[in-house]
Amino acid sequence: MKSAARAITEPAPARDAPAVIQLPGRRRGGVRRKAVNPANADIHLRTTRARKAAIEADARASGMTVTRYLLSHLPGASEPVPLVALADPVILTRMLGLIGNLCSNVNQLARDRNTTGEDPALEKLEDIYAEAMDIRAALLRALGL
């Protein structure tokens, strides 16, 4: 006995759905491509646990893997060692706030200039310049420069 024909808009019952749906254009399996620069040789290095931890910390601070970090320090390294400054987050957060204040001050001076047509007072501009120089000095300190 046949079931009644379904309308085209009705979804198919779950029992009629295939267990695996093959998507068009997708290959199953495949050939593994060869690496452009295959690295298939090992170098073993013995060190103390403290030294290993220091190397891992330096690599992490530089944003590199340990292997890339070590290879970048060898003679004839193809990649220079990136200089990553370990900045003090407290100083940087404070500087971010000061930059916001500085921008607010400049915006107020510009608004006053546009509404009144008068140039801002020289001492206000000097105060903003001095604050900008303070921010610069603090950023240089945070970057260790």
VOSE-325088 format. One record per residue: residue number from 1; residue in three letters; chain; x, y, z of N, C-alpha, C, O, CB in turn. Coordinates in steps of 0.001 Angstrom, whole numbers. Glycine has a CB too. Layout:
// residues N
[pt NUM,'ALA','A',[X,Y,Z],[X,Y,Z],[X,Y,Z],[X,Y,Z],[X,Y,Z]]
...
// end
This chain:
// residues 145
[pt 1,'MET','A',[825,-1163,0],[0,0,0],[881,1242,0],[1802,1363,808],[-945,-11,1195]]
[pt 2,'LYS','A',[598,2135,-888],[1376,3363,-1031],[791,4454,-162],[-423,4551,22],[1421,3816,-2495]]
[pt 3,'SER','A',[1694,5282,375],[1207,6420,1152],[773,7514,197],[1166,7535,-970],[2293,6943,2133]]
[pt 4,'ALA','A',[-18,8396,694],[-522,9485,-133],[632,10397,-531],[1577,10575,238],[-1618,10282,612]]
[pt 5,'ALA','A',[562,10960,-1694],[1606,11852,-2195],[1656,13118,-1345],[623,13689,-995],[1362,12206,-3683]]
[pt 6,'ARG','A',[2874,13545,-1021],[3062,14757,-234],[3100,15964,-1149],[3481,15872,-2316],[4349,14675,603]]
[pt 7,'ALA','A',[2702,17085,-603],[2837,18334,-1353],[4319,18696,-1395],[5068,18327,-490],[1984,19493,-705]]
[pt 8,'ILE','A',[4740,19393,-2407],[6154,19726,-2580],[6653,20615,-1442],[7839,20569,-1113],[6377,20423,-3929]]
[pt 9,'THR','A',[5810,21397,-852],[6222,22310,208],[6443,21612,1539],[7062,22186,2435],[5197,23390,376]]
[pt 10,'GLU','A',[5954,20390,1690],[6134,19666,2948],[7559,19126,3038],[8114,18681,2033],[5107,18512,3069]]
[pt 11,'PRO','A',[8161,19160,4238],[9501,18580,4374],[9438,17060,4281],[8429,16437,4612],[10145,19005,5709]]
[pt 12,'ALA','A',[10540,16488,3824],[10610,15032,3710],[10689,14423,5101],[11306,15007,5991],[11828,14596,2850]]
[pt 13,'PRO','A',[10081,13265,5307],[10213,12608,6600],[11662,12206,6847],[12416,11956,5906],[9296,11379,6676]]
[pt 14,'ALA','A',[12041,12146,8107],[13427,11841,8461],[13856,10476,7931],[15032,10291,7615],[13607,11890,9974]]
[pt 15,'ARG','A',[12960,9535,7828],[13363,8203,7367],[13801,8206,5906],[14529,7313,5473],[12219,7218,7555]]
[pt 16,'ASP','A',[13353,9227,5131],[13733,9306,3729],[15068,10011,3517],[15628,9957,2422],[12660,10014,2952]]
[pt 17,'ALA','A',[15588,10676,4561],[16838,11417,4427],[18018,10453,4433],[18014,9491,5201],[16983,12456,5559]]
[pt 18,'PRO','A',[19039,10687,3587],[20209,9810,3585],[21026,9998,4866],[20980,11058,5490],[21086,10084,2346]]
[pt 19,'ALA','A',[21768,8968,5247],[22588,9021,6454],[23735,10015,6277],[24084,10718,7226],[23138,7624,6796]]
[pt 20,'VAL','A',[24328,10089,5085],[25428,10998,4798],[25063,11793,3559],[24644,11231,2547],[26775,10229,4602]]
[pt 21,'ILE','A',[25222,13085,3645],[24937,13941,2504],[26259,14390,1910],[27067,15019,2594],[24059,15163,2910]]
[pt 22,'GLN','A',[26485,14078,658],[27700,14482,-39],[27484,15862,-637],[26547,16070,-1407],[28088,13454,-1140]]
[pt 23,'LEU','A',[28349,16802,-283],[28245,18143,-818],[28917,18205,-2182],[29951,17569,-2383],[28868,19163,145]]
[pt 24,'PRO','A',[28358,18951,-3114],[28972,19027,-4444],[30307,19768,-4396],[30490,20711,-3626],[28022,19722,-5431]]
[pt 25,'GLY','A',[31223,19320,-5229],[32507,19976,-5345],[33501,19617,-4255],[34627,20113,-4275],[32308,21425,-5350]]
[pt 26,'ARG','A',[33134,18798,-3335],[34040,18428,-2254],[34607,17048,-2521],[33869,16080,-2703],[33321,18465,-890]]
[pt 27,'ARG','A',[35905,16973,-2542],[36561,15684,-2797],[36694,14914,-1506],[36939,15489,-445],[37946,15882,-3446]]
[pt 28,'ARG','A',[36536,13651,-1600],[36780,12798,-442],[38189,12265,-572],[38639,11909,-1661],[35732,11633,-338]]
[pt 29,'GLY','A',[38873,12214,545],[40256,11754,499],[41114,12851,-78],[40950,14018,280],[40393,10458,-328]]
[pt 30,'GLY','A',[42003,12511,-941],[42823,13520,-1570],[44290,13205,-1431],[44684,12291,-706],[42530,14866,-988]]
[pt 31,'VAL','A',[45083,13966,-2128],[46523,13777,-2135],[47133,14836,-1236],[46792,16015,-1328],[47105,13855,-3581]]
[pt 32,'ARG','A',[48021,14418,-383],[48690,15363,503],[49716,16154,-294],[50542,15584,-1008],[49362,14631,1695]]
[pt 33,'ARG','A',[49652,17466,-164],[50597,18307,-889],[51913,18382,-148],[51959,18330,1081],[50027,19708,-1096]]
[pt 34,'LYS','A',[52975,18504,-908],[54297,18625,-300],[54482,20035,234],[53989,21003,-344],[55410,18277,-1316]]
[pt 35,'ALA','A',[55201,20137,1347],[55475,21430,1948],[56433,22218,1066],[57297,21647,399],[56053,21263,3363]]
[pt 36,'VAL','A',[56270,23521,1072],[57147,24379,282],[58578,24283,802],[59520,24192,16],[56655,25845,316]]
[pt 37,'ASN','A',[58742,24302,2109],[60053,24209,2732],[59964,23141,3828],[59755,23467,4996],[60518,25603,3313]]
[pt 38,'PRO','A',[60123,21874,3453],[59914,20823,4444],[60969,20850,5548],[62169,20912,5279],[59917,19468,3766]]
[pt 39,'ALA','A',[60506,20802,6779],[61399,20730,7926],[61249,19329,8512],[60284,19036,9218],[61076,21851,8997]]
[pt 40,'ASN','A',[62214,18477,8210],[62090,17092,8654],[63318,16604,9419],[63515,15397,9557],[61848,16197,7467]]
[pt 41,'ALA','A',[64133,17510,9911],[65304,17127,10696],[65121,17647,12122],[64595,18740,12334],[66624,17683,10057]]
[pt 42,'ASP','A',[65561,16854,13085],[65428,17222,14490],[66761,17687,15058],[67824,17199,14675],[64890,16044,15302]]
[pt 43,'ILE','A',[66683,18626,15966],[67829,19042,16768],[67402,18886,18211],[66369,19418,18618],[68288,20525,16445]]
[pt 44,'HIS','A',[68184,18165,18982],[67857,17969,20390],[68771,18847,21235],[69973,18937,20981],[67996,16471,20796]]
[pt 45,'LEU','A',[68200,19484,22226],[68920,20423,23055],[68634,20097,24508],[67478,19945,24900],[68530,21880,22722]]
[pt 46,'ARG','A',[69678,19988,25302],[69499,19731,26730],[69801,20999,27497],[70790,21684,27237],[70405,18569,27215]]
[pt 47,'THR','A',[68933,21299,28444],[69101,22492,29264],[68424,22268,30607],[67771,21247,30824],[68522,23747,28555]]
[pt 48,'THR','A',[68582,23211,31485],[67925,23096,32788],[66450,23497,32652],[66059,24136,31675],[68645,23985,33853]]
[pt 49,'ARG','A',[65649,23116,33635],[64229,23466,33590],[64040,24980,33690],[63157,25550,33048],[63465,22759,34725]]
[pt 50,'ALA','A',[64872,25615,34494],[64763,27061,34646],[65085,27768,33333],[64398,28715,32949],[65697,27556,35759]]
[pt 51,'ARG','A',[66125,27310,32648],[66506,27919,31368],[65423,27671,30318],[65111,28555,29521],[67865,27358,30880]]
[pt 52,'LYS','A',[64855,26468,30322],[63783,26148,29373],[62592,27070,29612],[62002,27581,28660],[63353,24661,29502]]
[pt 53,'ALA','A',[62236,27284,30879],[61124,28175,31195],[61418,29597,30737],[60527,30289,30246],[60833,28156,32696]]
[pt 54,'ALA','A',[62663,30036,30896],[63044,31381,30459],[62951,31500,28937],[62490,32519,28424],[64474,31721,30935]]
[pt 55,'ILE','A',[63378,30483,28224],[63303,30490,26749],[61847,30527,26306],[61487,31287,25406],[64016,29242,26145]]
[pt 56,'GLU','A',[61008,29708,26937],[59591,29683,26580],[58932,31033,26867],[58102,31501,26088],[58865,28566,27347]]
[pt 57,'ALA','A',[59310,31660,27994],[58745,32969,28333],[59189,34027,27327],[58383,34856,26903],[59162,33385,29758]]
[pt 58,'ASP','A',[60470,34005,26939],[60968,34965,25949],[60281,34757,24601],[59925,35725,23929],[62494,34836,25791]]
[pt 59,'ALA','A',[60096,33496,24206],[59432,33207,22940],[57991,33704,22970],[57519,34314,22011],[59472,31699,22639]]
[pt 60,'ARG','A',[57298,33443,24070],[55907,33885,24205],[55826,35414,24169],[54932,35976,23537],[55289,33345,25519]]
[pt 61,'ALA','A',[56757,36078,24845],[56772,37541,24855],[57060,38107,23466],[56604,39200,23132],[57813,38051,25852]]
[pt 62,'SER','A',[57815,37367,22661],[58129,37809,21300],[57042,37424,20310],[57098,37806,19141],[59456,37224,20853]]
[pt 63,'GLY','A',[56045,36664,20779],[54961,36247,19889],[55371,35158,18931],[54844,35076,17821],[54456,37416,19115]]
[pt 64,'MET','A',[56316,34307,19346],[56812,33240,18475],[56696,31893,19171],[56527,31813,20388],[58274,33504,18064]]
[pt 65,'THR','A',[56791,30838,18372],[56925,29515,18947],[58360,29382,19439],[59230,30166,19060],[56561,28393,17911]]
[pt 66,'VAL','A',[58601,28385,20285],[59956,28178,20804],[60911,27864,19651],[62031,28373,19613],[59974,27031,21855]]
[pt 67,'THR','A',[60471,27033,18722],[61331,26679,17585],[61701,27910,16771],[62872,28130,16459],[60636,25651,16686]]
[pt 68,'ARG','A',[60703,28703,16433],[60977,29899,15630],[61872,30870,16397],[62758,31501,15822],[59660,30595,15228]]
[pt 69,'TYR','A',[61627,30979,17701],[62436,31869,18532],[63900,31426,18538],[64800,32243,18341],[61886,31907,19970]]
[pt 70,'LEU','A',[64134,30133,18763],[65512,29620,18795],[66188,29770,17435],[67344,30184,17355],[65526,28143,19225]]
[pt 71,'LEU','A',[65465,29433,16364],[66055,29539,15030],[66354,30989,14655],[67308,31252,13924],[65124,28919,13994]]
[pt 72,'SER','A',[65558,31922,15143],[65795,33326,14809],[67037,33876,15496],[67553,34918,15090],[64588,34164,15188]]
[pt 73,'HIS','A',[67529,33193,16531],[68715,33650,17245],[70004,32991,16756],[71087,33329,17233],[68547,33392,18713]]
[pt 74,'LEU','A',[69900,32070,15824],[71087,31396,15301],[71758,32248,14225],[71093,33042,13559],[70717,30013,14734]]
[pt 75,'PRO','A',[73079,32086,14050],[73753,32814,12968],[73155,32438,11619],[72860,31269,11369],[75270,32524,12976]]
[pt 76,'GLY','A',[72978,33418,10760],[72426,33173,9431],[70920,33036,9438],[70345,32519,8480],[73035,31940,8843]]
[pt 77,'ALA','A',[70270,33487,10493],[68815,33389,10565],[68192,34230,9457],[68620,35354,9195],[68298,33844,11954]]
[pt 78,'SER','A',[67175,33666,8813],[66537,34379,7705],[65578,35447,8194],[65299,36402,7470],[65800,33406,6808]]
[pt 79,'GLU','A',[65065,35305,9416],[64123,36288,9946],[64763,37030,11110],[65362,36409,11988],[62804,35608,10392]]
[pt 80,'PRO','A',[64643,38335,11123],[65168,39064,12283],[64275,38820,13496],[63092,38511,13360],[65268,40583,11982]]
[pt 81,'VAL','A',[64847,38960,14653],[64101,38793,15884],[63229,40020,16077],[63745,41135,16147],[65047,38576,17098]]
[pt 82,'PRO','A',[61892,39835,16165],[61053,41014,16364],[61272,41599,17748],[61403,40874,18735],[59573,40665,16165]]
[pt 83,'LEU','A',[61310,42911,17801],[61485,43580,19072],[60106,43861,19657],[59386,44736,19177],[62310,44890,18911]]
[pt 84,'VAL','A',[59751,43126,20676],[58465,43307,21328],[58735,43894,22698],[59386,43271,23537],[57666,41963,21426]]
[pt 85,'ALA','A',[58242,45066,22911],[58444,45708,24203],[57419,45184,25187],[56240,45037,24863],[58349,47244,24084]]
[pt 86,'LEU','A',[57879,44909,26374],[56974,44501,27430],[56570,45756,28179],[57273,46211,29082],[57629,43443,28383]]
[pt 87,'ALA','A',[55438,46307,27798],[54996,47570,28359],[54181,47330,29623],[53508,46309,29769],[54177,48358,27333]]
[pt 88,'ASP','A',[54259,48274,30510],[53513,48208,31752],[52052,48556,31455],[51767,49677,31034],[54119,49169,32826]]
[pt 89,'PRO','A',[51113,47611,31668],[49718,47880,31326],[49104,49006,32158],[48186,49680,31690],[48903,46626,31500]]
[pt 90,'VAL','A',[49587,49219,33370],[49053,50303,34205],[49382,51651,33577],[48528,52532,33490],[49625,50225,35646]]
[pt 91,'ILE','A',[50631,51801,33139],[51035,53063,32505],[50267,53262,31204],[49809,54368,30918],[52563,53082,32238]]
[pt 92,'LEU','A',[50123,52195,30410],[49434,52334,29131],[47956,52673,29324],[47400,53457,28554],[49572,51050,28318]]
[pt 93,'THR','A',[47321,52101,30330],[45922,52420,30600],[45773,53875,31005],[44849,54561,30569],[45361,51507,31693]]
[pt 94,'ARG','A',[46686,54337,31839],[46651,55748,32257],[46868,56665,31052],[46226,57709,30939],[47728,56025,33342]]
[pt 95,'MET','A',[47776,56273,30153],[48046,57085,28969],[46818,57139,28057],[46533,58172,27451],[49256,56525,28200]]
[pt 96,'LEU','A',[46109,56040,27966],[44897,56008,27150],[43882,57017,27679],[43244,57721,26896],[44289,54588,27131]]
[pt 97,'GLY','A',[43727,57091,28992],[42829,58062,29591],[43280,59485,29342],[42468,60363,29049],[42712,57818,31067]]
[pt 98,'LEU','A',[44586,59710,29462],[45110,61066,29231],[44944,61494,27778],[44671,62663,27505],[46587,61138,29623]]
[pt 99,'ILE','A',[45103,60572,26856],[44907,60903,25438],[43446,61276,25204],[43154,62197,24441],[45322,59709,24519]]
[pt 100,'GLY','A',[42522,60560,25863],[41104,60914,25753],[40835,62318,26272],[40093,63084,25656],[40247,59910,26515]]
[pt 101,'ASN','A',[41440,62653,27406],[41282,64010,27952],[41854,65055,27003],[41255,66107,26782],[41965,64121,29326]]
[pt 102,'LEU','A',[43009,64754,26450],[43664,65683,25538],[42796,65934,24306],[42643,67074,23866],[45041,65144,25121]]
[pt 103,'CYS','A',[42234,64867,23757],[41359,65009,22578],[40114,65810,22928],[39638,66608,22121],[40956,63624,22025]]
[pt 104,'SER','A',[39593,65600,24116],[38427,66367,24558],[38761,67852,24641],[37967,68693,24220],[37930,65857,25922]]
[pt 105,'ASN','A',[39933,68174,25182],[40351,69579,25285],[40489,70220,23907],[40039,71346,23693],[41680,69687,26045]]
[pt 106,'VAL','A',[41108,69505,22980],[41281,70037,21622],[39912,70230,20967],[39690,71220,20270],[42169,69085,20760]]
[pt 107,'ASN','A',[38996,69286,21191],[37656,69394,20616],[36919,70620,21165],[36235,71321,20420],[36847,68116,20903]]
[pt 108,'GLN','A',[37061,70875,22467],[36417,72051,23058],[36983,73349,22484],[36240,74292,22212],[36586,72038,24578]]
[pt 109,'LEU','A',[38305,73390,22302],[38916,74588,21715],[38431,74798,20282],[38172,75929,19873],[40453,74479,21743]]
[pt 110,'ALA','A',[38309,73714,19522],[37843,73829,18139],[36385,74289,18103],[36008,75102,17258],[37997,72479,17402]]
[pt 111,'ARG','A',[35567,73767,19021],[34169,74181,19071],[34061,75672,19403],[33292,76405,18780],[33397,73343,20108]]
[pt 112,'ASP','A',[34848,76108,20401],[34845,77532,20756],[35273,78389,19573],[34677,79435,19317],[35770,77791,21954]]
[pt 113,'ARG','A',[36286,77962,18861],[36786,78711,17690],[35714,78793,16616],[35541,79837,15988],[38063,78047,17113]]
[pt 114,'ASN','A',[34983,77682,16401],[33962,77671,15354],[32731,78485,15736],[32069,79047,14863],[33554,76246,15044]]
[pt 115,'THR','A',[32414,78558,17033],[31215,79310,17433],[31498,80798,17621],[30669,81632,17257],[30646,78736,18722]]
[pt 116,'THR','A',[32646,81139,18180],[32937,82551,18459],[33790,83214,17396],[33733,84432,17225],[33622,82676,19783]]
[pt 117,'GLY','A',[34586,82425,16676],[35485,82986,15676],[36789,83483,16267],[37652,83963,15533],[34808,84105,14954]]
[pt 118,'GLU','A',[36952,83378,17589],[38177,83844,18244],[39167,82690,18384],[38783,81542,18609],[37859,84454,19632]]
[pt 119,'ASP','A',[40440,83023,18247],[41479,82012,18432],[41572,81640,19903],[41328,82483,20766],[42845,82518,17912]]
[pt 120,'PRO','A',[41924,80383,20210],[42062,79983,21608],[43241,80695,22261],[44182,81120,21592],[42236,78463,21717]]
[pt 121,'ALA','A',[43167,80811,23563],[44234,81469,24317],[45516,80658,24200],[45490,79427,24187],[43836,81645,25804]]
[pt 122,'LEU','A',[46623,81356,24116],[47916,80715,23950],[48239,79780,25114],[48828,78718,24907],[49002,81766,23811]]
[pt 123,'GLU','A',[47861,80161,26331],[48175,79305,27493],[47424,77976,27431],[47925,76964,27921],[47829,80034,28804]]
[pt 124,'LYS','A',[46229,77962,26836],[45497,76703,26689],[46237,75770,25722],[46359,74570,25969],[44052,76967,26187]]
[pt 125,'LEU','A',[46720,76337,24633],[47476,75537,23666],[48782,75027,24282],[49195,73895,24029],[47775,76366,22399]]
[pt 126,'GLU','A',[49423,75866,25088],[50659,75446,25756],[50390,74325,26757],[51201,73410,26899],[51315,76639,26468]]
[pt 127,'ASP','A',[49238,74398,27461],[48877,73332,28396],[48666,72004,27663],[49108,70955,28130],[47608,73714,29175]]
[pt 128,'ILE','A',[47994,72058,26522],[47760,70842,25742],[49083,70281,25233],[49293,69068,25261],[46806,71126,24560]]
[pt 129,'TYR','A',[49976,71152,24769],[51288,70704,24297],[52083,70059,25431],[52709,69018,25230],[52078,71883,23702]]
[pt 130,'ALA','A',[52065,70661,26615],[52799,70097,27755],[52236,68736,28143],[52990,67820,28470],[52743,71052,28960]]
[pt 131,'GLU','A',[50910,68601,28109],[50290,67312,28430],[50667,66259,27392],[50912,65102,27735],[48757,67454,28510]]
[pt 132,'ALA','A',[50713,66660,26124],[51109,65720,25065],[52555,65256,25268],[52867,64087,25041],[50950,66376,23669]]
[pt 133,'MET','A',[53420,66149,25687],[54818,65781,25942],[54936,64857,27163],[55794,63975,27185],[55673,67048,26155]]
[pt 134,'ASP','A',[54084,65052,28175],[54060,64155,29331],[53626,62745,28914],[54196,61746,29355],[53114,64705,30421]]
[pt 135,'ILE','A',[52612,62690,28058],[52145,61389,27557],[53257,60713,26767],[53489,59514,26918],[50877,61556,26671]]
[pt 136,'ARG','A',[53940,61474,25933],[55046,60917,25136],[56129,60346,26034],[56610,59238,25795],[55645,61993,24213]]
[pt 137,'ALA','A',[56519,61084,27062],[57570,60612,27975],[57134,59342,28703],[57928,58416,28871],[57927,61709,28997]]
[pt 138,'ALA','A',[55877,59299,29131],[55385,58106,29826],[55330,56896,28901],[55636,55780,29319],[54003,58370,30413]]
[pt 139,'LEU','A',[54941,57113,27649],[54923,56005,26688],[56339,55484,26421],[56551,54275,26331],[54268,56453,25369]]
[pt 140,'LEU','A',[57286,56383,26297],[58673,55960,26100],[59169,55149,27302],[59877,54156,27134],[59583,57186,25871]]
[pt 141,'ARG','A',[58795,55575,28512],[59155,54819,29720],[58517,53438,29700],[59170,52443,30014],[58722,55581,30988]]
[pt 142,'ALA','A',[57239,53376,29329],[56530,52093,29296],[57136,51147,28263],[57142,49931,28456],[55045,52314,28992]]
[pt 143,'LEU','A',[57639,51700,27181],[58250,50880,26134],[59714,50567,26443],[60355,49810,25714],[58144,51587,24782]]
[pt 144,'GLY','A',[60230,51132,27497],[61612,50863,27877],[62617,51602,27031],[63765,51173,26915],[61884,49407,27798]]
[pt 145,'LEU','A',[62210,52698,26441],[63120,53480,25577],[63589,54737,26267],[64355,55509,25689],[62435,53846,24261]]
// end
